[in-house]
Amino acid sequence: MSTNITNITSEREPDAPRSRQQSLGVFVAPESVAIFGATEAPNSAGRVLMENLIRFPCGATLFPINPKRKGVLGIRAYTCLEAASVPIDLAIVATPATAVPDVIRECQASGVKGAIIISDGFRNGGAPGAELEQQIVAELRRGQLQVLGPSCLGVVCPRTGLNATFAPAMVRSGGVGFLSQSGSLLTALLSPEWSDHVGCSAFISLGSMLGVGWPEWLEYLGNDPQTAMIGVYAETLGDTRAFVRAARAVTPRKPIILVKSGRLKTTACDTDGQTKRLVDRNDVLEDLLCLAGVLRVESISDLLRMAEVLSTQPVVRGRRLMIISNASGPARLAMDAVRREGGELAVPTPATAAALDALLPSRTFHENLIDLRDDASAERFAQAAAIGTNDANSDALLLLLAPYGTIDPFRTAELVSHLNLNRDRPILASWMWGAATPAIRRVLNDGGISTFATPELAVRALRYAWQHADNLQDLRQDSASRVEVARLDARSEGERLVETARSSGRTELTGGEACQLFAAYFLQASETCVADNPEVAVHLSAALGYPVALALCGRRDPLPADVAAVRLHATDAHGVIRAYRSLGAIVREHVGIDIFPRVRIQPMLTAERCIVSLHCSIDPHLGPVLRFVAVDQGEVVPGSQVIALPPITSESMQRLFRRRRFGEALQSLCKRHIVAPDLLGQFLVSLSQLVVEQRSIKAVQIDSLLMSRERVVALGPFVRLHSSEVRDVNLLELTPGCDSPDLPRAEPSEPSTSVWS
Amino acid sequence: MSTNITNITSEREPDAPRSRQQSLGVFVAPESVAIFGATEAPNSAGRVLMENLIRFPCGATLFPINPKRKGVLGIRAYTCLEAASVPIDLAIVATPATAVPDVIRECQASGVKGAIIISDGFRNGGAPGAELEQQIVAELRRGQLQVLGPSCLGVVCPRTGLNATFAPAMVRSGGVGFLSQSGSLLTALLSPEWSDHVGCSAFISLGSMLGVGWPEWLEYLGNDPQTAMIGVYAETLGDTRAFVRAARAVTPRKPIILVKSGRLKTTACDTDGQTKRLVDRNDVLEDLLCLAGVLRVESISDLLRMAEVLSTQPVVRGRRLMIISNASGPARLAMDAVRREGGELAVPTPATAAALDALLPSRTFHENLIDLRDDASAERFAQAAAIGTNDANSDALLLLLAPYGTIDPFRTAELVSHLNLNRDRPILASWMWGAATPAIRRVLNDGGISTFATPELAVRALRYAWQHADNLQDLRQDSASRVEVARLDARSEGERLVETARSSGRTELTGGEACQLFAAYFLQASETCVADNPEVAVHLSAALGYPVALALCGRRDPLPADVAAVRLHATDAHGVIRAYRSLGAIVREHVGIDIFPRVRIQPMLTAERCIVSLHCSIDPHLGPVLRFVAVDQGEVVPGSQVIALPPITSESMQRLFRRRRFGEALQSLCKRHIVAPDLLGQFLVSLSQLVVEQRSIKAVQIDSLLMSRERVVALGPFVRLHSSEVRDVNLLELTPGCDSPDLPRAEPSEPSTSVWS
């Protein structure tokens, strides 16, 4: 009975090498499908699944596996895979959770290529569920079986016809591939609101990703010729670095639009350590997704809306928007929103202005908003749109129509969409309040115009369109620029220094060695050292070279904040001793004890300021990361932390600079002429290269990066080495205490400004 | 023929005193209406207006004024008002603009009470239009005629039946009074989307407000018993201070929801001086509207949505939201949005948790999100909602339903709305993607549940609901607290000081007098003075009292930024001379000239820091304003400016502190133990009282407000007086150069920190 739904048009090359592309292909285009848990019990998962597989034929032969039945819905059932005696491409598992480990073992043994585990009740089913999950994981290690799920909704592929889900209908075929950890995205796709507007190349529900995860599916859809764009709903990104790498390989060719929900936390949980995981921080994620060229949106509606906009509108060239409206209120509010988002109102060219002047009864585009007034007719509206779309000073056009009695909304839509509109820019429209009927929407969409229920949604789409254009721009720049930023012998110089250190039994470089290593990468560095009695202070000062500056170490707690615990310009041994004693006197006076204080000794560099504090460390989820904060007048600028993943380019660094508080701090310092962002970017790029190339390095820490207009100097860089030969991957150790948002240091050092002012 | 539409049920008290309330009442409930420009020409304004007045009878007798016709649409027409020989309440003017000044003159002469000028083509009609406008203004000065418009859409009042607009239908009667400068708000109100949900007590189109403006209408609707809430669309607020005052009188009793579009500016205009108008700055407007208790929203949809929410839901008590959903994805995204907006996920009480445990197959509310899973039935959904609404740990409930095949959206809506839900908290719902049919929306609304097309819109409404609750809280606090913050003789002491100054021919107080005046208001102040040679420095130091600190004046440009141009702790004349010479040496060294530098001499206050710089000034649109910025380590904190309108209370001041960068700067200073926000608030409240009471004061300027944990000291307060006796109103002069966003001072003073550290 099964033959009646068999479709043998698709031919398989026998024994072709099994690339990952092919191996995932089995999930959307199987030739033989076994269904574990197939049943006729009404409303059961096994029943609905069978119905969908029959109702939407995909060319695969179905093999229900059910030892208790001879057939399911008229299709012959088998007691086990072996009984089917046919090679099975894909198993769909809808049994109770307890049976799943055995099913997986059976699939593995029979050479099944892929399994979709729809069954639920694993990690969210308490301890017994977690135990079952472990059994599956152990089983998967033993063979080649690819697993999707568990706790997933399944797979839909309109092109092949496969519907291995409970979805009540088939989604429309189209160019958007969906990867989702929520079934509701599929529900949305099937809704009247979206089903006509977004077509789907494949819908993959990933579940809890025990087997195949984001990177594999991104690569698969990235290479799938049917997929023009990828839409992702994610609750967790798993190995974030792998996600970013996979996404980055796709985005120069195909847009990825992502909506990601955060970890849910109650107030109680907020105070525990979990929120401090770097990868859970929203700003970090934003940076990473930006690096990957992914367009992040905030809701499922945004995701589908932008899929529609990006697939129908050209990439926007700039931020100059022309608004043509017959209602000034909504137009002005839309313009406010555009300005809030960093856009601007286009200033029409003289030619455009003249054409509009000729069309409109009086010059009604005060302040460049093309207000047609509430008595505008359909004809006047369409003519204005035609003029507007050819304006050379605009990058996008937004048409707003309020249904006054004087205008026919449907006729206006027809006239506008039949115009031979200039298609070099996005054209967006909102027929407002009651004028936004499905028929009108269809007419406008057929004319290549994206429609929105409200002006605000149009502006929101425009904001995302700008962000997408920026992403593409950044990706192009990144791939264009690769500058060598080190001496030719930098790598071997590093190896030599490491060898020297290791042969002396050390796992860290001396200050001098660290400075040598930095020099090989064109990085200026200067030593710093700590003395705890006057004699050592003199000795160290002589070694550093006069003049030096002395500053109390770790003085923050015992001393009032406004005591200047710095002595500058010690030019000889006597000066050092005098300065040291004077610092001792401060401690005596304020803390009341007469001790030799710990004093930090630094070369006296004039006119330079500490503006950055920097760590390289490893994050368990992100791998090696470069983190730095702006320091202004000795104080860390709150919220200025920037995260970057080496290797980095100057361009990506400049982009990070532009963001948030770090950029503001940098600008503020620039205004006071004490910083050159280019030099800082160059420094960080070189440092990133050092960290990538020198694979014996375990961690690098620079408490103070000093900067003038001419140079950047790392003060007392600290380099720790791996005790073994080299590390496998480019991973840097997580320095203790540097996991909090704003880089508190193990030993708070005094504000460094005073030393340089 | 006119009698057939006359309705004489409303009785007017003859010759009652004409309060403003009554005088504006004529616009919504006239007994006799003259229509200038009434005509039968198809699609003309005069025709549509007449049709609406006839179609929607309001009890008024109509008198078309048209010298060319005997009647209009069957109603007898008159050549002029006099010909009608009946007292006319309301004139509606729809003639060409050129005829309007004569019409107004005629109305004025005939004792017409109010006129609605619908005609357009005045200030936006170029120079001739502006001239016509001036003629109308001149005419209005001559009498009592109240004018609405010109360029307005007219008035709709469903209660009386009046429709003096071109609106194609009558809006539903209800409790929201609308004041609008855009006709599209009326269009929106008539749309299928909103017509069932928002009822209207009056819709007033204000136009360009030559006559009656915001304050009068706010007062009118504030006192109108039919109006429970006021919705405002504004393009300009006119006299902002009057708007704020009028709104503030209403908001403790009735919510005002406002959407305001900004001034449109092209890039070119952004660089001119106009954007610096204080009243055009968005942050200033936000502050003012917050003071007034007005809920500002961003779009017309927001306005109507919040009118619906505030009229059906109770005021929200707190920010703990419970989410119950059968789709985890949208629920998690909604939660993310709630957290972004400063809300939190409610932690259910043990009783709620137990009830849910009993209901749900397994504990499915991980992390306190009540996820019913995608196989939830209508019954389970409704039962969970019933449990959730009684949870004592929640302040609001959000129900999310995705239309999986397993649930009947309509039946679920019915079950939920028939529950005897706890009505002590807002209950919001989003039946998503195709489940949001009009029928379902009606069922839920009838059950007292507010419905939203998407979860994001529900969260947006919740954000506004929080803001509204905060506004109400603030208004209550403000009216509760009135503390006296001055000596009993403060007012007379001020008058005495002013008298002394005036008798010496001065228009400013000396440093000593200013300090005395401040002392009368419990404000600590300390003098500061400038010397330009060592002898004067010694003389001034002795007058101030030792020890003193000396600092170079205006040194920023000639000297490198990192030269410390301050000498502390001069304890006698020799110390002062030594310090003075040392500062001179710095100038010689760095600038290369050997001069007596200008040096600022201040009493040596230890452990205090300049944290605020402050001006009182007058803004042409806002009247007297108190503006201050945070100063950290001698640098103005960017974006930290706060604006307040005296008189102010401690509570409103604390609210201003919480906002934006000023609050952040204050917190950062608090962490370093050098600031007491309560003392600062107290200081500003007292200063505001000084400024309000001492009506001879023209301006007050305090460059440096120093602060320790124990006290706040104004350094060198500068008080300027009016040359005439007293001023009429409490207006303070605009200090030159203080109109830019961050209070640059005429003479940049050195960072003050160094003096105190």
Interface residues (C-beta under 8 A of the other chain):
Chain A: N43 V48 G121 N124 G125 G126 L153 F166 A167 P168 S180 Q181 S182 G183 S184 L185 T187 A188 L190 S191 P192 E193 W194 Y233 E235 V259 S261 G262 R263 L264 K265 T266 T267 A268 C269 E298 S299 I300 S301 A327 S328 G329 P330 R332 L333 M335 D336 A337 R339 E344 L345 V347 S362 T364 H366 E367 N368 L369 D374 A402 P403 Y404 G405 T406 M432 W433 G434 T454 P455 E456 P560 A561 D562 V563 A564 T606 A607 R609 Q633 E635 P638 E664 S668 R672 H673 I674 W756 S757
Chain B: N43 V48 G121 N124 G125 G126 L153 F166 A167 P168 S180 Q181 S182 G183 S184 L185 T187 A188 L190 S191 P192 E193 W194 Y233 E235 V259 S261 G262 R263 L264 K265 T266 T267 A268 C269 E298 S299 I300 S301 A327 S328 G329 P330 R332 L333 M335 D336 A337 R339 E344 L345 V347 S362 T364 H366 E367 N368 L369 D374 A402 P403 Y404 G405 T406 M432 W433 G434 T454 P455 E456 P560 A561 D562 V563 A564 A607 R609 Q633 E635 P638 E664 S668 R672 H673 I674 W756 S757
